[in-house]
Amino acid sequence: MALGVTLYYQGKLEPALAQFQRGFGLFDPNMHFPDWPGSHPGVQCQFYLTLISWMLGYPDRSLDELRAAVKSAETLGHPLTLAQTLSQGAAFVHIFRREPPAAVECAGRALRICEEHRIAQLHAYALCASGWALAASGESEEGLAQIVQGVHHHGIGVLQHMLLALQADAQLATGKPEAALSSVAAGLEAVEKMGGAPLEAELHRLRGEALLAGAGPPSEAETAIENGIDVARRQNAKSWELRCAMSLARLRRQQGRPQEAAALLAPIYAWFTEGFDTADLKEAKALLDKLTEPAIAAEG
């Protein structure tokens, strides 16, 4: 499992997936370790699988795996395992799927467990996840304040770049592109030190969105989003590639280049075979329809 964690936080998603699958096969998630000082290794393998499945482009499979992981953690009755599964696994899957109510529910459960059992090391993750959900639900300032607090308490670590991505996203939602750009810069600096990361592509995309929102020239924004697409393709992270492609396609449309935008977005959207009820795929479909309307009208 340790090798899988290392590979995951370097952004080597498919090798990490293989390690977690192998690790899960070696552990019985129903085996109880009442005095175990850490989270149950079998359940850890389960919740990492859910995160990777979403990134690789399987949002429905990810959700099924998530439900199984949470059930395993609940069955164990081990507070640390459940808190980690909820804060680092479930909440983040729902954040990736852009489902604020489910994210805040998971984060809230994790916070209560952390507070009841004094699990300080997971409190920051749950706080940031809860803050993102609040910001995404319209309570931007309160949500951002929670994320800032969580990032401060977390400090340096392998999840730092993920929390900074949440912070940048919330800062963009509150109309603070310069602050978002600063958060992204810190996140990318952390990524460089790790030699890659699972949210590296998203950080590049957020940098582009911050620049487009007024923090810098559009030409730099375009380069940033293209960098995100390159990273996503290198990692075979289809969900991140789709999100980056949408950002670049919107920019191409604003530039009066709808055909280029459609040519960029259509292939990655067509790759997906599931998850069509998720926010990203719905948004991609709506954008594609807008991009192809002029061509359809011309043919008519």
Secondary structure, 3 states (H helix, E strand, C coil): CHHHHHHHHCCCHHHHHHHHHHHHHHCCCCCCCCCCCCCCHHHHHHHHHHHHHHHCCCHHHHHHHHHHHHHHHHHHCCHHHHHHHHHHHHHHHHHHCCCHHHHHHHHHHHHHHHHHHCCHHHHHHHHHHHHHHHHHCCCHHHHHHHHHHHHHHHCCCCCHHHHHHHHHHHHHHCCCHHHHHHHHHHHHHHHHHHCCCCCHHHHHHHHHHHHHHHHCCHHHHHHHHHHHHHHHHHHCCHHHHHHHHHHHHHHHHHCCCHHHHHHHHHHHHHHCCCCCCCHHHHHHHHHHHHHHHHHHHHHC
